[in-house]
């Protein structure tokens, strides 16, 4: 230990812990009201011609996500 430096007091460590916990509660504990997702239609772009296997799978997936 260097001369002139003292250990932090237990009261100070507890105070720092309480303040950090309180700041976490303030930052993450507030209720968040998010808008419903998706707020507009999703456009699914399939870079293959219609009628193929990829198109059929994309249409099935598109029905599930809308």
N, C-alpha and C positions, 0 to 999 in steps of 0.2 A: 504494500500500500504506500502511496506517495505521501510525504509529509504535507500537512495542511489540509488534507481531505478527510472528511469524516463519513461514516456510514450514514445512509439515509435512515431516518427514524421510521419505526414501524407504523406510526400514525400517518406519516407522509405516504408510505407505500399503500396503506389501506385507502387513503383519500384518493390517490391516483387510480387505484383499482375501481373504486366506487364511481368516480367521475368517468372513467372510460366505459364502464358498463352502462351508465346512464346515457352517455352519448350514443352507444350502440342501440339502446332501446329507442331513443329519439330518431335515429337515422333509419332503422329497419322495422320498428314497431308500429309506425303509422299506417293506418289502413290505406290501401291504394285502390282507387277505382279506375280500372282500365276499361277501355271501350271494347265492345264485343268484336272479336276477330273472326273472320275478316269483315271489315266495314264496307267493302265493295267486292264485286265479283273477281275471282281469280282467273287469270288468263294462263292456260297451260299450252305452251308451244311445243309441238312435236315435230322435229325436223325430218320426218319421213313421210312418204306418200300415204294417202288414206287407203284403208282396206287391208293393210298388212298387220302382222302380229303386234308390232309396236303401237300402231294406231288403236287397235282393239284394247290393249292393256291400258293405254293412256285414257281411253274413254271410260273404262271401268274405274280407274283411279280417280278421274275427274268427278265421277258421280259420288264417290265416297267422300271427297274433300269439300264438296259444295253443300 
